Amino acid sequence: MLPDSTSTSRQVRRVLNQTSTAWVVLGVSLILTVISWQFSAHAFFKRGQDRFLFRIEKETVTLISRMQAYEQVLLGARALFAASDEVTRGDWYAYVEGLSINENLPGIQGTGYAQLVRAEDKASHLQTVRAQGFPYYDIEPKGDRETFTPIVYLEPFDERNRRAFGFDMFSDPVRREAMERARDTGWPALSGKVTLVQETQEDVQPGFLIYLPVYHNQMPQDSVAQRRAALLGFVYSPFRAHDLMRGLFGERDEDTEIELFDGTPEPANLLFSTSQKVRKARHNADKQIRIGGREWTLRFHSRPEYEIATVSVQPWIILFGGTALNLLLFAVMFSNARHVKRMDAAALTLAQSRDRYLNLVDNVPGTVFRSEPKSTWRFHHLSPSIGALTGEPADAFLEGRVSYARFIHPDDTAGVKSSIDAALRAGTPYEVEYRIRQQNGRLRWVSERGRTSYDDSGKAQWIDGVIIDITERKLAETAIRELAFYDPLTRLPNRRLLDDRLRHALLASERSRCCGAVLFIDLDNFKPLNDNHGHEVGDMMLCEVAHRLYDAVRESDTVARLGGDEFVVMIENLGMDCSEATVKACQVANKILTALNREYRLGEHVHCSTPSIGLTTFCGLGRSAGQLIREADHAMYRAKEAGRNTVRVFEYDSTAAGDEASGKRCAPPGQTSGSDAATADPEPKGPQ
């Protein structure tokens, strides 16, 4: 028995000392450790996921309930119209005030009513609303349309909501889609993502609206056609998404981060997010809900605090503890082999890192370089992309056969040198943009960034940097600037640039006390030209008008196009006296009148047109740029009323109620002094 036992023990030790046995033991033990770790981790993850799903279901129900409550507010508003033949502004105020929405349903921007106004009823509608105490009420945006849906009631009627008073929501495609859906179905309809007209320049938020149609009480509403015929308007509520959702999710949700999308979860459709930057979370879920006939997507992510609370260290103890014991056993048996393997792996990693670095440098967008810290630009390293940038290969620069300095535009050389010298003295990185002339003579814009390396004594050793071709960006910036400030058809300044120049003119006038003037020019009977001969001929007409206006004023004056057939001319430096400035401005206006009365040869067509011109003067900062344009616009309408093809000067009519503006005539050409400049009859009218 003893010899057999001794033989068995030797065989066991022999097996245990074999390398293959050690690998088998390590493999089996690691597999068991991983299985135990996965099982434990899955159990804890499942527990956290179940709690997370319960939480998002609760949040979804909260959002749906809140939106249904807002729909009930609109249903009550429609009932108010159904119960009365006429709902006055006071009735609407009393209804909204009685709801106490801010206390009971916070987050709503307001509750309003948009009235359906057909084109033939527009004038009477404007007269009715203005008679209610809103003399400057108008439907925005302006223009001719078959139907309008201006906002006539909106409570609370605060400063923000007054910005939306009179806005025609039917003119916006996104709002219109929801309004038509509500009209045809008779049910609340949610709009897509919009920017509310109530928004100011600060804290601009995404928005959306809920619409509910209001029908005539005495008309049938059983079919789509009947509902369209019976439509009176829409009760609606606008919402600022961030304000609404913060009230629901912003403060009380400790477990989840929430993103709300209009439709598919894409960045352009984002309405609200509880976090500025969404992190990669442990638990994630999407929830589709349908509100007002439109689909929203709620995307939920678990918060770090929630993940910490639901994650246990037990799976990691199993994984790392078991792995450590397994590796310790394996390390004892194969310590020498592991050491050699690590050394080989380190050498391989170092070689791969070197190759990746060289490949990275050669493929970085732009040209990577290392040069001497001198303006001679002698390179020690240069990526091959310099060939595409200059037309010369990298070797030509590295060998000194070609100097990079000769490619820099002569007008930019001093600026480049001063930027590099300043960075060397300050020990800071530099960035400079300049032009280079390629070997074929073409100019390119480049951006050069560099940083200087210094030795222990503080002496500059070399400059490392990159040169990037930014020609396309420069061209794009120029194109964007042109689109932002100039009318694409006539190439005249647009409203944005005009407002900026007017503000500067007012500041200059305040300093110098020198007067200026604003002329508002509207072409008479321009629409028939478009209707009869097409917009292409109309565009030719507008371009010719712009050319004549430009020729009729000084180079220092500004000619701008507001849109359609409306133009504005701003004239500066008309003298220190307002009367004298008015006379001079009238001379310019009559010159323009004469120029625009000449016949227009538009391809195969000959057209005659006249302008109506309104004029106002300014001196200093007494009025804003917008007020000046409105005054000139008022005077232009007086010119229209006076029979067109004439000039009227803006003045306040002290005999009229309020601040009603009136226009006085401008002197015809040749009459330039005294009070006659404001009272003489205009020159005879041209063709209408």
LINNORFEN-V964772 format. One record per residue. N is the residue number from 1. RES is the residue in one letter. SS is DSSP state (a for helix, b for strand, c for the rest). PHI is phi as a letter, one per 20 degrees, with the letter a starting at -180 (* if undefined). NEAR is the number of other ideal C-beta (glycine too) atoms within 10 Angstrom. Layout:
# LINNORFEN-V964772
n = {N;N}
res = {RES;RES}
ss = {SS;SS}
phi = {PHI;PHI}
near = {NEAR;NEAR}
This chain:
# LINNORFEN-V964772
n = {1;2;3;4;5;6;7;8;9;10;11;12;13;14;15;16;17;18;19;20;21;22;23;24;25;26;27;28;29;30;31;32;33;34;35;36;37;38;39;40;41;42;43;44;45;46;47;48;49;50;51;52;53;54;55;56;57;58;59;60;61;62;63;64;65;66;67;68;69;70;71;72;73;74;75;76;77;78;79;80;81;82;83;84;85;86;87;88;89;90;91;92;93;94;95;96;97;98;99;100;101;102;103;104;105;106;107;108;109;110;111;112;113;114;115;116;117;118;119;120;121;122;123;124;125;126;127;128;129;130;131;132;133;134;135;136;137;138;139;140;141;142;143;144;145;146;147;148;149;150;151;152;153;154;155;156;157;158;159;160;161;162;163;164;165;166;167;168;169;170;171;172;173;174;175;176;177;178;179;180;181;182;183;184;185;186;187;188;189;190;191;192;193;194;195;196;197;198;199;200;201;202;203;204;205;206;207;208;209;210;211;212;213;214;215;216;217;218;219;220;221;222;223;224;225;226;227;228;229;230;231;232;233;234;235;236;237;238;239;240;241;242;243;244;245;246;247;248;249;250;251;252;253;254;255;256;257;258;259;260;261;262;263;264;265;266;267;268;269;270;271;272;273;274;275;276;277;278;279;280;281;282;283;284;285;286;287;288;289;290;291;292;293;294;295;296;297;298;299;300;301;302;303;304;305;306;307;308;309;310;311;312;313;314;315;316;317;318;319;320;321;322;323;324;325;326;327;328;329;330;331;332;333;334;335;336;337;338;339;340;341;342;343;344;345;346;347;348;349;350;351;352;353;354;355;356;357;358;359;360;361;362;363;364;365;366;367;368;369;370;371;372;373;374;375;376;377;378;379;380;381;382;383;384;385;386;387;388;389;390;391;392;393;394;395;396;397;398;399;400;401;402;403;404;405;406;407;408;409;410;411;412;413;414;415;416;417;418;419;420;421;422;423;424;425;426;427;428;429;430;431;432;433;434;435;436;437;438;439;440;441;442;443;444;445;446;447;448;449;450;451;452;453;454;455;456;457;458;459;460;461;462;463;464;465;466;467;468;469;470;471;472;473;474;475;476;477;478;479;480;481;482;483;484;485;486;487;488;489;490;491;492;493;494;495;496;497;498;499;500;501;502;503;504;505;506;507;508;509;510;511;512;513;514;515;516;517;518;519;520;521;522;523;524;525;526;527;528;529;530;531;532;533;534;535;536;537;538;539;540;541;542;543;544;545;546;547;548;549;550;551;552;553;554;555;556;557;558;559;560;561;562;563;564;565;566;567;568;569;570;571;572;573;574;575;576;577;578;579;580;581;582;583;584;585;586;587;588;589;590;591;592;593;594;595;596;597;598;599;600;601;602;603;604;605;606;607;608;609;610;611;612;613;614;615;616;617;618;619;620;621;622;623;624;625;626;627;628;629;630;631;632;633;634;635;636;637;638;639;640;641;642;643;644;645;646;647;648;649;650;651;652;653;654;655;656;657;658;659;660;661;662;663;664;665;666;667;668;669;670;671;672;673;674;675;676;677;678;679;680;681;682;683;684;685;686;687;688}
res = {M;L;P;D;S;T;S;T;S;R;Q;V;R;R;V;L;N;Q;T;S;T;A;W;V;V;L;G;V;S;L;I;L;T;V;I;S;W;Q;F;S;A;H;A;F;F;K;R;G;Q;D;R;F;L;F;R;I;E;K;E;T;V;T;L;I;S;R;M;Q;A;Y;E;Q;V;L;L;G;A;R;A;L;F;A;A;S;D;E;V;T;R;G;D;W;Y;A;Y;V;E;G;L;S;I;N;E;N;L;P;G;I;Q;G;T;G;Y;A;Q;L;V;R;A;E;D;K;A;S;H;L;Q;T;V;R;A;Q;G;F;P;Y;Y;D;I;E;P;K;G;D;R;E;T;F;T;P;I;V;Y;L;E;P;F;D;E;R;N;R;R;A;F;G;F;D;M;F;S;D;P;V;R;R;E;A;M;E;R;A;R;D;T;G;W;P;A;L;S;G;K;V;T;L;V;Q;E;T;Q;E;D;V;Q;P;G;F;L;I;Y;L;P;V;Y;H;N;Q;M;P;Q;D;S;V;A;Q;R;R;A;A;L;L;G;F;V;Y;S;P;F;R;A;H;D;L;M;R;G;L;F;G;E;R;D;E;D;T;E;I;E;L;F;D;G;T;P;E;P;A;N;L;L;F;S;T;S;Q;K;V;R;K;A;R;H;N;A;D;K;Q;I;R;I;G;G;R;E;W;T;L;R;F;H;S;R;P;E;Y;E;I;A;T;V;S;V;Q;P;W;I;I;L;F;G;G;T;A;L;N;L;L;L;F;A;V;M;F;S;N;A;R;H;V;K;R;M;D;A;A;A;L;T;L;A;Q;S;R;D;R;Y;L;N;L;V;D;N;V;P;G;T;V;F;R;S;E;P;K;S;T;W;R;F;H;H;L;S;P;S;I;G;A;L;T;G;E;P;A;D;A;F;L;E;G;R;V;S;Y;A;R;F;I;H;P;D;D;T;A;G;V;K;S;S;I;D;A;A;L;R;A;G;T;P;Y;E;V;E;Y;R;I;R;Q;Q;N;G;R;L;R;W;V;S;E;R;G;R;T;S;Y;D;D;S;G;K;A;Q;W;I;D;G;V;I;I;D;I;T;E;R;K;L;A;E;T;A;I;R;E;L;A;F;Y;D;P;L;T;R;L;P;N;R;R;L;L;D;D;R;L;R;H;A;L;L;A;S;E;R;S;R;C;C;G;A;V;L;F;I;D;L;D;N;F;K;P;L;N;D;N;H;G;H;E;V;G;D;M;M;L;C;E;V;A;H;R;L;Y;D;A;V;R;E;S;D;T;V;A;R;L;G;G;D;E;F;V;V;M;I;E;N;L;G;M;D;C;S;E;A;T;V;K;A;C;Q;V;A;N;K;I;L;T;A;L;N;R;E;Y;R;L;G;E;H;V;H;C;S;T;P;S;I;G;L;T;T;F;C;G;L;G;R;S;A;G;Q;L;I;R;E;A;D;H;A;M;Y;R;A;K;E;A;G;R;N;T;V;R;V;F;E;Y;D;S;T;A;A;G;D;E;A;S;G;K;R;C;A;P;P;G;Q;T;S;G;S;D;A;A;T;A;D;P;E;P;K;G;P;Q}
ss = {c;a;a;a;a;a;a;a;a;a;a;a;a;a;a;a;c;c;a;a;a;a;a;a;a;a;a;a;a;a;a;a;a;a;a;a;a;a;a;a;a;a;a;a;a;a;a;a;a;a;a;a;a;a;a;a;a;a;a;a;a;a;a;a;a;a;a;a;a;a;a;a;a;a;a;a;a;a;a;a;a;a;c;c;c;c;c;c;a;a;a;a;a;a;a;a;a;a;a;c;a;a;a;a;c;c;c;b;c;c;b;b;b;b;b;b;b;b;a;a;a;a;a;a;a;a;a;a;a;a;a;c;c;c;c;c;c;c;c;b;c;c;c;c;c;c;b;b;b;b;b;b;b;b;b;c;c;c;a;a;a;a;c;c;c;c;b;b;a;a;a;c;a;a;a;a;a;a;a;a;a;a;a;a;a;c;c;c;b;b;c;c;c;b;c;c;c;c;c;c;c;c;c;c;c;c;b;b;b;b;b;b;b;b;b;c;c;c;c;c;c;c;c;a;a;a;a;a;a;a;b;b;b;b;b;b;b;b;b;b;a;a;a;a;a;a;a;a;a;a;c;c;c;c;c;b;b;b;b;b;b;b;c;c;c;c;a;a;a;b;b;b;b;c;c;c;c;c;c;c;c;c;c;b;b;b;b;b;b;b;b;c;c;b;b;b;b;b;b;b;b;b;c;a;a;a;a;a;a;a;c;c;c;a;a;a;a;a;a;a;a;a;a;a;a;a;a;a;a;a;a;a;a;a;a;a;a;a;a;a;a;a;a;a;a;a;a;a;a;a;a;a;a;a;a;a;a;a;a;a;a;a;a;c;c;c;b;b;b;b;b;c;c;c;c;c;c;c;b;b;b;b;c;c;c;a;a;a;a;a;c;c;c;a;a;a;a;a;c;c;c;c;c;a;a;a;a;b;c;a;a;a;a;a;a;a;a;a;a;a;a;a;a;a;a;a;c;c;c;b;b;b;b;b;b;b;b;c;c;c;c;c;b;b;b;b;b;b;b;b;b;b;b;b;c;c;c;c;c;b;b;b;b;b;b;b;b;b;b;c;a;a;a;a;a;a;a;a;a;a;a;a;a;a;a;b;c;c;c;c;c;c;b;c;a;a;a;a;a;a;a;a;a;a;a;a;a;a;a;a;a;a;c;c;c;b;b;b;b;b;b;b;b;c;c;c;a;a;a;a;a;a;a;c;a;a;a;a;a;a;a;a;a;a;a;a;a;a;a;a;a;a;c;c;c;c;c;b;b;b;b;b;b;c;c;b;b;b;b;b;b;c;c;c;c;c;c;a;a;a;a;a;a;a;a;a;a;a;a;a;a;a;a;a;a;a;a;c;c;b;b;b;c;c;b;b;b;c;c;c;b;b;b;b;b;b;b;b;c;c;c;c;c;c;a;a;a;a;a;a;a;a;a;a;a;a;a;a;a;a;a;c;c;c;c;c;b;b;b;b;b;b;c;c;c;c;c;c;c;c;b;b;b;b;b;c;c;c;c;c;c;c;c;c;c;a;a;a;a;c;c;c;c;c;c;c;c;c}
phi = {*;f;f;f;f;f;f;f;f;f;f;f;f;f;f;f;e;f;f;f;f;f;f;f;f;f;f;f;f;f;f;f;f;f;f;f;f;f;f;f;f;f;f;f;f;f;f;f;f;f;f;f;f;f;f;f;f;f;f;f;f;f;f;f;f;f;f;f;f;f;f;f;f;f;f;f;f;f;f;f;f;f;e;b;f;b;d;e;f;f;f;f;f;f;f;f;f;f;f;l;f;f;e;e;c;f;o;e;f;r;c;c;c;d;e;f;c;e;g;f;d;f;f;f;f;f;f;f;f;f;f;e;o;c;f;d;f;b;e;d;f;f;p;e;b;f;c;c;c;f;f;d;c;b;d;f;e;e;f;f;f;f;f;e;f;n;f;e;f;f;f;e;g;f;f;f;g;f;f;f;f;f;g;f;e;n;d;f;c;e;e;f;f;c;d;f;f;f;f;d;f;d;l;f;c;f;b;b;c;d;d;c;f;d;d;f;f;e;d;f;c;e;c;f;f;f;f;f;f;e;f;d;r;c;e;b;c;e;c;e;g;f;f;f;f;f;f;e;d;f;d;d;e;e;d;c;d;c;c;d;d;e;n;f;f;c;g;f;e;f;e;a;b;f;c;f;c;f;e;f;e;f;d;b;b;d;c;e;c;c;c;l;m;c;e;d;d;e;d;d;c;f;e;g;f;f;f;f;f;d;d;d;e;g;f;f;f;f;f;f;f;f;f;f;f;f;f;f;f;f;f;f;e;c;f;f;f;f;f;f;f;f;f;f;f;f;f;f;f;f;f;f;f;f;f;f;f;f;f;f;f;f;d;f;g;o;d;e;b;c;c;f;f;c;f;f;l;e;e;d;b;b;f;f;f;f;f;f;f;d;n;d;f;f;f;f;f;f;e;n;f;c;e;f;g;f;e;f;g;g;f;d;g;f;f;f;f;f;f;f;f;f;f;f;f;e;m;c;f;c;b;b;d;b;d;c;d;f;g;e;n;f;e;c;e;c;d;d;c;b;b;e;d;c;e;f;e;n;e;f;e;a;d;d;a;b;d;d;f;d;g;f;f;f;f;f;f;f;f;f;f;f;f;f;c;c;f;f;e;e;m;e;g;e;f;f;f;f;g;f;f;f;f;f;f;f;f;f;f;f;f;e;l;e;e;b;b;c;d;d;d;c;f;e;l;f;g;g;f;f;f;e;d;n;f;f;f;f;f;f;f;f;f;f;f;g;f;f;f;f;f;e;c;f;f;f;e;d;d;c;d;e;q;l;d;d;c;c;d;d;d;d;l;d;o;e;d;f;f;f;f;f;f;f;f;f;f;f;f;f;f;f;g;f;f;e;e;f;f;d;d;d;m;e;d;d;c;d;b;c;d;d;c;d;c;b;d;b;b;n;e;f;c;e;f;f;f;f;f;f;f;f;f;g;f;f;f;f;f;f;f;f;o;m;l;b;c;c;e;f;b;e;e;f;e;e;f;m;d;g;e;c;c;d;f;e;f;f;g;o;d;c;b;m;f;g;f;d;c;f;f;f;f;g;f;e;f;e}
near = {5;6;7;8;9;10;10;10;10;10;10;10;10;10;11;11;10;12;10;8;13;16;13;12;15;16;12;11;17;15;10;12;19;14;11;14;20;13;11;17;17;12;12;15;16;10;12;19;17;11;15;23;14;10;19;23;13;12;19;18;11;14;20;15;10;19;20;12;13;22;18;13;20;22;14;16;25;18;13;18;20;12;9;11;7;6;19;11;16;8;14;22;14;12;18;23;11;9;17;9;21;10;7;10;18;13;18;23;23;22;26;25;23;26;18;19;23;11;11;8;14;16;10;10;18;17;10;13;21;13;10;11;8;15;12;9;19;13;20;17;11;12;11;8;16;8;14;23;25;25;24;21;23;27;19;16;16;12;9;17;20;13;16;21;19;20;22;21;25;20;18;18;9;16;24;15;14;26;26;15;19;27;22;16;13;17;14;26;25;23;26;16;16;20;13;22;18;20;17;9;5;5;9;12;18;19;22;25;25;26;26;23;28;25;21;13;13;7;12;12;16;8;10;12;10;13;19;14;13;18;22;15;22;29;27;28;23;24;24;23;21;18;17;26;22;15;15;21;20;14;9;9;19;10;21;23;21;23;20;23;22;23;15;10;16;10;6;9;17;16;22;21;19;20;11;5;6;14;11;6;17;17;21;16;18;12;16;13;15;10;19;23;13;18;13;23;18;22;19;24;23;24;19;11;10;22;16;8;13;19;15;14;9;13;19;13;12;19;17;13;12;17;15;11;12;18;14;9;14;18;11;9;18;16;9;8;10;13;11;10;11;10;10;10;10;10;10;10;10;10;10;10;10;10;10;10;10;11;10;10;15;12;11;13;9;19;25;20;25;16;21;14;19;13;14;12;19;16;21;12;13;21;19;14;20;25;17;10;19;24;17;17;15;20;13;17;23;16;10;10;10;19;14;22;13;13;21;21;15;9;9;16;14;10;14;19;16;13;17;22;14;12;20;17;9;10;11;10;13;20;11;18;16;18;16;22;16;14;11;7;7;10;10;18;19;23;16;22;14;22;12;19;11;13;8;5;5;7;8;16;12;18;24;17;20;18;23;17;18;16;14;10;13;16;11;11;12;10;10;10;10;12;11;10;16;17;20;8;13;21;13;23;20;18;16;12;16;23;16;13;18;22;14;12;21;20;12;14;20;14;9;13;9;18;24;24;25;29;27;28;27;20;21;21;14;19;13;11;22;17;10;11;17;11;11;11;18;23;14;19;21;23;15;18;25;19;15;18;24;15;11;19;17;10;5;9;19;19;24;26;24;18;12;15;21;17;26;25;25;24;23;21;16;23;15;11;13;14;15;16;22;26;22;21;25;29;19;22;29;23;14;24;27;15;15;23;18;12;11;17;11;18;9;7;14;9;20;12;23;19;29;24;30;30;28;28;23;26;20;15;12;11;15;14;19;11;13;24;22;19;24;26;19;20;27;26;16;21;29;16;12;16;13;18;23;27;31;28;28;24;17;12;13;8;6;10;7;9;10;12;19;16;26;17;20;32;26;21;15;9;18;15;10;12;11;13;23;16;13;16;11;22;19;9;15;18;12;11}
